[in-house]
Structures are given as C-alpha cells and as structure tokens.
Amino acid sequence: MYKIVFKKTAGKDLERLPNSISERITLKIYALQKEPRPQGVKKLAGSENLYRIRIGDYRVIYSIFENVLIIEIIRIGHRKDVYK
C-alpha cells in the first residue's frame, strides 16, 4: 500500500476548495493508495513520473515513487489553472 504525501502548496489548494468538492477529491486521492494508476489516469508529457487524475472540472497532479511506495500530491485545482 502506498503512502500519500501532500506538498505544502497542494494542501493549501485543497483547503481553498468548497467542502463538497474537497471531499470528492480527498476520496479519490486516498483511493490512489491501493491503485496508483486508476482507470483514466494520464501521464503528463515532459516529465518522467508526473500523472494526473480528473475529478469533474478539477485535476490532481501527482508523482509516484515506486521504490519507497510514496505518492506525492503536487497540485490540486480547476482544469483552467492547474497546469500553469
């Protein structure tokens, strides 16, 4: 089972969202512990280990570190802002 680690910016991103959306996103993030590459995940171009999952209009950008079983959540945000 993977351990979930939030970067400081990702934690702040999650806190700024409305409660209903942040609950949905939190459930999806902790589901990554069992399946780090769920159906619908996309590997981001130009990076070795960056992935994104889609939750409605929101995106979660994360890295997977296989050797230590850690998933680092890097960014959480609306699809128009998260890639900037």
PDB file as gemmi writes it, atoms N, CA and C in Angstrom:
CRYST1    1.000    1.000    1.000  90.00  90.00  90.00 P 1                      
ATOM      1  N   MET A   1       0.841  -1.184   0.000  1.00  0.00           N  
ATOM      2  CA  MET A   1       0.000   0.000   0.000  1.00  0.00           C  
ATOM      3  C   MET A   1       0.884   1.244   0.000  1.00  0.00           C  
ATOM      4  N   TYR A   2       0.511   2.217  -0.806  1.00  0.00           N  
ATOM      5  CA  TYR A   2       1.275   3.450  -0.935  1.00  0.00           C  
ATOM      6  C   TYR A   2       0.914   4.442   0.164  1.00  0.00           C  
ATOM      7  N   LYS A   3       1.870   5.297   0.493  1.00  0.00           N  
ATOM      8  CA  LYS A   3       1.637   6.368   1.457  1.00  0.00           C  
ATOM      9  C   LYS A   3       1.404   7.658   0.670  1.00  0.00           C  
ATOM     10  N   ILE A   4       0.412   8.440   1.084  1.00  0.00           N  
ATOM     11  CA  ILE A   4       0.088   9.702   0.431  1.00  0.00           C  
ATOM     12  C   ILE A   4       0.787  10.838   1.171  1.00  0.00           C  
ATOM     13  N   VAL A   5       1.514  11.667   0.427  1.00  0.00           N  
ATOM     14  CA  VAL A   5       2.211  12.826   0.987  1.00  0.00           C  
ATOM     15  C   VAL A   5       1.785  14.050   0.175  1.00  0.00           C  
ATOM     16  N   PHE A   6       1.392  15.111   0.869  1.00  0.00           N  
ATOM     17  CA  PHE A   6       0.983  16.350   0.204  1.00  0.00           C  
ATOM     18  C   PHE A   6       2.112  17.363   0.252  1.00  0.00           C  
ATOM     19  N   LYS A   7       2.405  18.000  -0.888  1.00  0.00           N  
ATOM     20  CA  LYS A   7       3.281  19.167  -0.855  1.00  0.00           C  
ATOM     21  C   LYS A   7       2.504  20.278  -0.171  1.00  0.00           C  
ATOM     22  N   LYS A   8       3.204  21.238   0.380  1.00  0.00           N  
ATOM     23  CA  LYS A   8       2.562  22.332   1.101  1.00  0.00           C  
ATOM     24  C   LYS A   8       1.561  23.067   0.205  1.00  0.00           C  
ATOM     25  N   THR A   9       1.924  23.305  -1.040  1.00  0.00           N  
ATOM     26  CA  THR A   9       1.029  24.016  -1.961  1.00  0.00           C  
ATOM     27  C   THR A   9      -0.230  23.212  -2.262  1.00  0.00           C  
ATOM     28  N   ALA A  10      -0.105  21.896  -2.363  1.00  0.00           N  
ATOM     29  CA  ALA A  10      -1.268  21.053  -2.649  1.00  0.00           C  
ATOM     30  C   ALA A  10      -2.235  21.053  -1.476  1.00  0.00           C  
ATOM     31  N   GLY A  11      -1.707  21.040  -0.268  1.00  0.00           N  
ATOM     32  CA  GLY A  11      -2.562  21.106   0.910  1.00  0.00           C  
ATOM     33  C   GLY A  11      -3.350  22.410   0.954  1.00  0.00           C  
ATOM     34  N   LYS A  12      -2.686  23.505   0.612  1.00  0.00           N  
ATOM     35  CA  LYS A  12      -3.364  24.804   0.569  1.00  0.00           C  
ATOM     36  C   LYS A  12      -4.404  24.844  -0.546  1.00  0.00           C  
ATOM     37  N   ASP A  13      -4.070  24.245  -1.690  1.00  0.00           N  
ATOM     38  CA  ASP A  13      -5.035  24.174  -2.803  1.00  0.00           C  
ATOM     39  C   ASP A  13      -6.312  23.476  -2.351  1.00  0.00           C  
ATOM     40  N   LEU A  14      -6.164  22.380  -1.640  1.00  0.00           N  
ATOM     41  CA  LEU A  14      -7.315  21.594  -1.189  1.00  0.00           C  
ATOM     42  C   LEU A  14      -8.144  22.367  -0.165  1.00  0.00           C  
ATOM     43  N   GLU A  15      -7.487  23.094   0.721  1.00  0.00           N  
ATOM     44  CA  GLU A  15      -8.196  23.873   1.742  1.00  0.00           C  
ATOM     45  C   GLU A  15      -9.038  24.991   1.143  1.00  0.00           C  
ATOM     46  N   ARG A  16      -8.608  25.538   0.015  1.00  0.00           N  
ATOM     47  CA  ARG A  16      -9.315  26.661  -0.613  1.00  0.00           C  
ATOM     48  C   ARG A  16     -10.585  26.245  -1.341  1.00  0.00           C  
ATOM     49  N   LEU A  17     -10.716  24.969  -1.640  1.00  0.00           N  
ATOM     50  CA  LEU A  17     -11.879  24.496  -2.402  1.00  0.00           C  
ATOM     51  C   LEU A  17     -13.120  24.394  -1.517  1.00  0.00           C  
ATOM     52  N   PRO A  18     -14.314  24.486  -2.131  1.00  0.00           N  
ATOM     53  CA  PRO A  18     -15.549  24.265  -1.358  1.00  0.00           C  
ATOM     54  C   PRO A  18     -15.575  22.857  -0.768  1.00  0.00           C  
ATOM     55  N   ASN A  19     -16.253  22.684   0.375  1.00  0.00           N  
ATOM     56  CA  ASN A  19     -16.261  21.398   1.080  1.00  0.00           C  
ATOM     57  C   ASN A  19     -16.739  20.239   0.222  1.00  0.00           C  
ATOM     58  N   SER A  20     -17.791  20.431  -0.549  1.00  0.00           N  
ATOM     59  CA  SER A  20     -18.336  19.325  -1.352  1.00  0.00           C  
ATOM     60  C   SER A  20     -17.311  18.822  -2.369  1.00  0.00           C  
ATOM     61  N   ILE A  21     -16.577  19.736  -2.967  1.00  0.00           N  
ATOM     62  CA  ILE A  21     -15.567  19.352  -3.962  1.00  0.00           C  
ATOM     63  C   ILE A  21     -14.349  18.747  -3.276  1.00  0.00           C  
ATOM     64  N   SER A  22     -13.912  19.349  -2.168  1.00  0.00           N  
ATOM     65  CA  SER A  22     -12.719  18.830  -1.492  1.00  0.00           C  
ATOM     66  C   SER A  22     -12.954  17.424  -0.944  1.00  0.00           C  
ATOM     67  N   GLU A  23     -14.182  17.105  -0.524  1.00  0.00           N  
ATOM     68  CA  GLU A  23     -14.480  15.741  -0.065  1.00  0.00           C  
ATOM     69  C   GLU A  23     -14.350  14.739  -1.201  1.00  0.00           C  
ATOM     70  N   ARG A  24     -14.895  15.080  -2.377  1.00  0.00           N  
ATOM     71  CA  ARG A  24     -14.778  14.186  -3.542  1.00  0.00           C  
ATOM     72  C   ARG A  24     -13.323  13.967  -3.920  1.00  0.00           C  
ATOM     73  N   ILE A  25     -12.551  15.051  -3.917  1.00  0.00           N  
ATOM     74  CA  ILE A  25     -11.143  14.964  -4.294  1.00  0.00           C  
ATOM     75  C   ILE A  25     -10.362  14.146  -3.272  1.00  0.00           C  
ATOM     76  N   THR A  26     -10.632  14.349  -1.989  1.00  0.00           N  
ATOM     77  CA  THR A  26      -9.941  13.606  -0.934  1.00  0.00           C  
ATOM     78  C   THR A  26     -10.197  12.106  -1.067  1.00  0.00           C  
ATOM     79  N   LEU A  27     -11.428  11.722  -1.359  1.00  0.00           N  
ATOM     80  CA  LEU A  27     -11.741  10.297  -1.544  1.00  0.00           C  
ATOM     81  C   LEU A  27     -10.946   9.709  -2.701  1.00  0.00           C  
ATOM     82  N   LYS A  28     -10.863  10.440  -3.811  1.00  0.00           N  
ATOM     83  CA  LYS A  28     -10.108   9.952  -4.975  1.00  0.00           C  
ATOM     84  C   LYS A  28      -8.617   9.866  -4.667  1.00  0.00           C  
ATOM     85  N   ILE A  29      -8.107  10.838  -3.927  1.00  0.00           N  
ATOM     86  CA  ILE A  29      -6.676  10.828  -3.590  1.00  0.00           C  
ATOM     87  C   ILE A  29      -6.344   9.613  -2.733  1.00  0.00           C  
ATOM     88  N   TYR A  30      -7.154   9.335  -1.705  1.00  0.00           N  
ATOM     89  CA  TYR A  30      -6.848   8.197  -0.847  1.00  0.00           C  
ATOM     90  C   TYR A  30      -7.129   6.857  -1.521  1.00  0.00           C  
ATOM     91  N   ALA A  31      -7.906   6.857  -2.601  1.00  0.00           N  
ATOM     92  CA  ALA A  31      -8.081   5.637  -3.388  1.00  0.00           C  
ATOM     93  C   ALA A  31      -6.794   5.301  -4.140  1.00  0.00           C  
ATOM     94  N   LEU A  32      -5.931   6.292  -4.337  1.00  0.00           N  
ATOM     95  CA  LEU A  32      -4.650   6.056  -5.010  1.00  0.00           C  
ATOM     96  C   LEU A  32      -3.725   5.166  -4.185  1.00  0.00           C  
ATOM     97  N   GLN A  33      -3.972   5.055  -2.881  1.00  0.00           N  
ATOM     98  CA  GLN A  33      -3.133   4.197  -2.038  1.00  0.00           C  
ATOM     99  C   GLN A  33      -3.156   2.762  -2.528  1.00  0.00           C  
ATOM    100  N   LYS A  34      -4.309   2.289  -2.958  1.00  0.00           N  
ATOM    101  CA  LYS A  34      -4.431   0.909  -3.423  1.00  0.00           C  
ATOM    102  C   LYS A  34      -4.108   0.781  -4.906  1.00  0.00           C  
ATOM    103  N   GLU A  35      -4.509   1.758  -5.702  1.00  0.00           N  
ATOM    104  CA  GLU A  35      -4.288   1.717  -7.153  1.00  0.00           C  
ATOM    105  C   GLU A  35      -3.732   3.066  -7.602  1.00  0.00           C  
ATOM    106  N   PRO A  36      -2.393   3.198  -7.689  1.00  0.00           N  
ATOM    107  CA  PRO A  36      -1.802   4.498  -8.030  1.00  0.00           C  
ATOM    108  C   PRO A  36      -2.040   4.932  -9.474  1.00  0.00           C  
ATOM    109  N   ARG A  37      -2.404   4.009 -10.333  1.00  0.00           N  
ATOM    110  CA  ARG A  37      -2.708   4.352 -11.724  1.00  0.00           C  
ATOM    111  C   ARG A  37      -4.111   3.846 -12.081  1.00  0.00           C  
ATOM    112  N   PRO A  38      -5.150   4.522 -11.551  1.00  0.00           N  
ATOM    113  CA  PRO A  38      -6.522   4.062 -11.814  1.00  0.00           C  
ATOM    114  C   PRO A  38      -6.922   4.299 -13.263  1.00  0.00           C  
ATOM    115  N   GLN A  39      -8.062   3.771 -13.632  1.00  0.00           N  
ATOM    116  CA  GLN A  39      -8.561   3.971 -14.981  1.00  0.00           C  
ATOM    117  C   GLN A  39      -8.782   5.463 -15.208  1.00  0.00           C  
ATOM    118  N   GLY A  40      -8.322   5.964 -16.341  1.00  0.00           N  
ATOM    119  CA  GLY A  40      -8.476   7.373 -16.663  1.00  0.00           C  
ATOM    120  C   GLY A  40      -7.285   8.234 -16.300  1.00  0.00           C  
ATOM    121  N   VAL A  41      -6.276   7.657 -15.650  1.00  0.00           N  
ATOM    122  CA  VAL A  41      -5.081   8.428 -15.296  1.00  0.00           C  
ATOM    123  C   VAL A  41      -4.304   8.735 -16.571  1.00  0.00           C  
ATOM    124  N   LYS A  42      -3.675   9.908 -16.595  1.00  0.00           N  
ATOM    125  CA  LYS A  42      -2.841  10.279 -17.744  1.00  0.00           C  
ATOM    126  C   LYS A  42      -1.454  10.639 -17.245  1.00  0.00           C  
ATOM    127  N   LYS A  43      -0.453  10.164 -17.975  1.00  0.00           N  
ATOM    128  CA  LYS A  43       0.929  10.536 -17.680  1.00  0.00           C  
ATOM    129  C   LYS A  43       1.171  11.867 -18.366  1.00  0.00           C  
ATOM    130  N   LEU A  44       1.751  12.822 -17.645  1.00  0.00           N  
ATOM    131  CA  LEU A  44       1.981  14.147 -18.215  1.00  0.00           C  
ATOM    132  C   LEU A  44       3.242  14.147 -19.069  1.00  0.00           C  
ATOM    133  N   ALA A  45       3.133  14.762 -20.233  1.00  0.00           N  
ATOM    134  CA  ALA A  45       4.259  14.829 -21.167  1.00  0.00           C  
ATOM    135  C   ALA A  45       5.354  15.728 -20.599  1.00  0.00           C  
ATOM    136  N   GLY A  46       6.582  15.394 -20.900  1.00  0.00           N  
ATOM    137  CA  GLY A  46       7.703  16.210 -20.474  1.00  0.00           C  
ATOM    138  C   GLY A  46       8.187  15.925 -19.065  1.00  0.00           C  
ATOM    139  N   SER A  47       7.636  14.902 -18.439  1.00  0.00           N  
ATOM    140  CA  SER A  47       8.059  14.556 -17.097  1.00  0.00           C  
ATOM    141  C   SER A  47       8.157  13.041 -16.977  1.00  0.00           C  
ATOM    142  N   GLU A  48       9.076  12.606 -16.151  1.00  0.00           N  
ATOM    143  CA  GLU A  48       9.312  11.173 -16.017  1.00  0.00           C  
ATOM    144  C   GLU A  48       8.244  10.472 -15.182  1.00  0.00           C  
ATOM    145  N   ASN A  49       7.785  11.119 -14.099  1.00  0.00           N  
ATOM    146  CA  ASN A  49       6.844  10.416 -13.225  1.00  0.00           C  
ATOM    147  C   ASN A  49       5.692  11.293 -12.729  1.00  0.00           C  
ATOM    148  N   LEU A  50       5.216  12.220 -13.555  1.00  0.00           N  
ATOM    149  CA  LEU A  50       4.058  13.036 -13.191  1.00  0.00           C  
ATOM    150  C   LEU A  50       2.800  12.474 -13.831  1.00  0.00           C  
ATOM    151  N   TYR A  51       1.746  12.381 -13.039  1.00  0.00           N  
ATOM    152  CA  TYR A  51       0.464  11.865 -13.514  1.00  0.00           C  
ATOM    153  C   TYR A  51      -0.632  12.819 -13.098  1.00  0.00           C  
ATOM    154  N   ARG A  52      -1.804  12.682 -13.747  1.00  0.00           N  
ATOM    155  CA  ARG A  52      -2.943  13.476 -13.332  1.00  0.00           C  
ATOM    156  C   ARG A  52      -4.194  12.633 -13.362  1.00  0.00           C  
ATOM    157  N   ILE A  53      -5.080  12.892 -12.388  1.00  0.00           N  
ATOM    158  CA  ILE A  53      -6.408  12.282 -12.409  1.00  0.00           C  
ATOM    159  C   ILE A  53      -7.423  13.403 -12.512  1.00  0.00           C  
ATOM    160  N   ARG A  54      -8.542  13.073 -13.096  1.00  0.00           N  
ATOM    161  CA  ARG A  54      -9.602  14.034 -13.352  1.00  0.00           C  
ATOM    162  C   ARG A  54     -10.745  13.768 -12.390  1.00  0.00           C  
ATOM    163  N   ILE A  55     -11.236  14.826 -11.753  1.00  0.00           N  
ATOM    164  CA  ILE A  55     -12.403  14.736 -10.874  1.00  0.00           C  
ATOM    165  C   ILE A  55     -13.318  15.886 -11.278  1.00  0.00           C  
ATOM    166  N   GLY A  56     -14.208  15.626 -12.217  1.00  0.00           N  
ATOM    167  CA  GLY A  56     -15.058  16.688 -12.751  1.00  0.00           C  
ATOM    168  C   GLY A  56     -14.193  17.705 -13.465  1.00  0.00           C  
ATOM    169  N   ASP A  57     -14.331  18.983 -13.099  1.00  0.00           N  
ATOM    170  CA  ASP A  57     -13.527  20.051 -13.698  1.00  0.00           C  
ATOM    171  C   ASP A  57     -12.206  20.260 -12.972  1.00  0.00           C  
ATOM    172  N   TYR A  58     -11.909  19.425 -11.991  1.00  0.00           N  
ATOM    173  CA  TYR A  58     -10.698  19.589 -11.194  1.00  0.00           C  
ATOM    174  C   TYR A  58      -9.685  18.508 -11.543  1.00  0.00           C  
ATOM    175  N   ARG A  59      -8.409  18.831 -11.319  1.00  0.00           N  
ATOM    176  CA  ARG A  59      -7.324  17.907 -11.620  1.00  0.00           C  
ATOM    177  C   ARG A  59      -6.422  17.781 -10.398  1.00  0.00           C  
ATOM    178  N   VAL A  60      -5.876  16.586 -10.235  1.00  0.00           N  
ATOM    179  CA  VAL A  60      -4.883  16.328  -9.186  1.00  0.00           C  
ATOM    180  C   VAL A  60      -3.614  15.871  -9.900  1.00  0.00           C  
ATOM    181  N   ILE A  61      -2.536  16.609  -9.702  1.00  0.00           N  
ATOM    182  CA  ILE A  61      -1.236  16.277 -10.291  1.00  0.00           C  
ATOM    183  C   ILE A  61      -0.405  15.616  -9.194  1.00  0.00           C  
ATOM    184  N   TYR A  62       0.181  14.462  -9.528  1.00  0.00           N  
ATOM    185  CA  TYR A  62       0.947  13.737  -8.503  1.00  0.00           C  
ATOM    186  C   TYR A  62       2.096  12.954  -9.106  1.00  0.00           C  
ATOM    187  N   SER A  63       3.041  12.587  -8.245  1.00  0.00           N  
ATOM    188  CA  SER A  63       4.184  11.754  -8.618  1.00  0.00           C  
ATOM    189  C   SER A  63       4.099  10.441  -7.876  1.00  0.00           C  
ATOM    190  N   ILE A  64       4.600   9.392  -8.524  1.00  0.00           N  
ATOM    191  CA  ILE A  64       4.649   8.074  -7.904  1.00  0.00           C  
ATOM    192  C   ILE A  64       6.113   7.685  -7.732  1.00  0.00           C  
ATOM    193  N   PHE A  65       6.475   7.342  -6.512  1.00  0.00           N  
ATOM    194  CA  PHE A  65       7.830   6.863  -6.224  1.00  0.00           C  
ATOM    195  C   PHE A  65       7.719   5.379  -5.870  1.00  0.00           C  
ATOM    196  N   GLU A  66       7.953   4.538  -6.854  1.00  0.00           N  
ATOM    197  CA  GLU A  66       7.776   3.084  -6.711  1.00  0.00           C  
ATOM    198  C   GLU A  66       8.706   2.469  -5.674  1.00  0.00           C  
ATOM    199  N   ASN A  67       9.965   2.938  -5.639  1.00  0.00           N  
ATOM    200  CA  ASN A  67      10.950   2.288  -4.773  1.00  0.00           C  
ATOM    201  C   ASN A  67      10.656   2.462  -3.280  1.00  0.00           C  
ATOM    202  N   VAL A  68       9.934   3.532  -2.900  1.00  0.00           N  
ATOM    203  CA  VAL A  68       9.615   3.749  -1.486  1.00  0.00           C  
ATOM    204  C   VAL A  68       8.107   3.735  -1.226  1.00  0.00           C  
ATOM    205  N   LEU A  69       7.308   3.421  -2.249  1.00  0.00           N  
ATOM    206  CA  LEU A  69       5.844   3.336  -2.156  1.00  0.00           C  
ATOM    207  C   LEU A  69       5.212   4.618  -1.611  1.00  0.00           C  
ATOM    208  N   ILE A  70       5.565   5.736  -2.251  1.00  0.00           N  
ATOM    209  CA  ILE A  70       5.013   7.037  -1.865  1.00  0.00           C  
ATOM    210  C   ILE A  70       4.374   7.697  -3.080  1.00  0.00           C  
ATOM    211  N   ILE A  71       3.217   8.315  -2.847  1.00  0.00           N  
ATOM    212  CA  ILE A  71       2.565   9.149  -3.854  1.00  0.00           C  
ATOM    213  C   ILE A  71       2.582  10.563  -3.309  1.00  0.00           C  
ATOM    214  N   GLU A  72       3.223  11.470  -4.052  1.00  0.00           N  
ATOM    215  CA  GLU A  72       3.311  12.869  -3.624  1.00  0.00           C  
ATOM    216  C   GLU A  72       2.318  13.696  -4.435  1.00  0.00           C  
ATOM    217  N   ILE A  73       1.367  14.301  -3.746  1.00  0.00           N  
ATOM    218  CA  ILE A  73       0.378  15.162  -4.385  1.00  0.00           C  
ATOM    219  C   ILE A  73       1.023  16.531  -4.565  1.00  0.00           C  
ATOM    220  N   ILE A  74       1.095  16.991  -5.818  1.00  0.00           N  
ATOM    221  CA  ILE A  74       1.820  18.216  -6.124  1.00  0.00           C  
ATOM    222  C   ILE A  74       0.890  19.411  -6.284  1.00  0.00           C  
ATOM    223  N   ARG A  75      -0.175  19.266  -7.054  1.00  0.00           N  
ATOM    224  CA  ARG A  75      -1.115  20.371  -7.279  1.00  0.00           C  
ATOM    225  C   ARG A  75      -2.533  19.840  -7.322  1.00  0.00           C  
ATOM    226  N   ILE A  76      -3.473  20.662  -6.885  1.00  0.00           N  
ATOM    227  CA  ILE A  76      -4.899  20.366  -6.964  1.00  0.00           C  
ATOM    228  C   ILE A  76      -5.568  21.658  -7.409  1.00  0.00           C  
ATOM    229  N   GLY A  77      -6.377  21.580  -8.459  1.00  0.00           N  
ATOM    230  CA  GLY A  77      -7.042  22.803  -8.885  1.00  0.00           C  
ATOM    231  C   GLY A  77      -7.959  22.611 -10.059  1.00  0.00           C  
ATOM    232  N   HIS A  78      -8.607  23.705 -10.439  1.00  0.00           N  
ATOM    233  CA  HIS A  78      -9.503  23.709 -11.592  1.00  0.00           C  
ATOM    234  C   HIS A  78      -8.675  23.490 -12.846  1.00  0.00           C  
ATOM    235  N   ARG A  79      -9.267  22.851 -13.816  1.00  0.00           N  
ATOM    236  CA  ARG A  79      -8.515  22.471 -15.016  1.00  0.00           C  
ATOM    237  C   ARG A  79      -7.923  23.658 -15.753  1.00  0.00           C  
ATOM    238  N   LYS A  80      -8.542  24.838 -15.646  1.00  0.00           N  
ATOM    239  CA  LYS A  80      -8.001  26.017 -16.355  1.00  0.00           C  
ATOM    240  C   LYS A  80      -6.759  26.591 -15.668  1.00  0.00           C  
ATOM    241  N   ASP A  81      -6.566  26.277 -14.379  1.00  0.00           N  
ATOM    242  CA  ASP A  81      -5.460  26.873 -13.625  1.00  0.00           C  
ATOM    243  C   ASP A  81      -4.343  25.910 -13.254  1.00  0.00           C  
ATOM    244  N   VAL A  82      -4.624  24.640 -13.171  1.00  0.00           N  
ATOM    245  CA  VAL A  82      -3.687  23.697 -12.535  1.00  0.00           C  
ATOM    246  C   VAL A  82      -2.386  23.487 -13.300  1.00  0.00           C  
ATOM    247  N   TYR A  83      -2.394  23.663 -14.604  1.00  0.00           N  
ATOM    248  CA  TYR A  83      -1.186  23.385 -15.385  1.00  0.00           C  
ATOM    249  C   TYR A  83      -0.249  24.576 -15.490  1.00  0.00           C  
ATOM    250  N   LYS A  84      -0.620  25.717 -14.965  1.00  0.00           N  
ATOM    251  CA  LYS A  84       0.219  26.937 -15.061  1.00  0.00           C  
ATOM    252  C   LYS A  84       1.389  26.871 -14.119  1.00  0.00           C  
TER     253      LYS A  84                                                      
END                                                                             
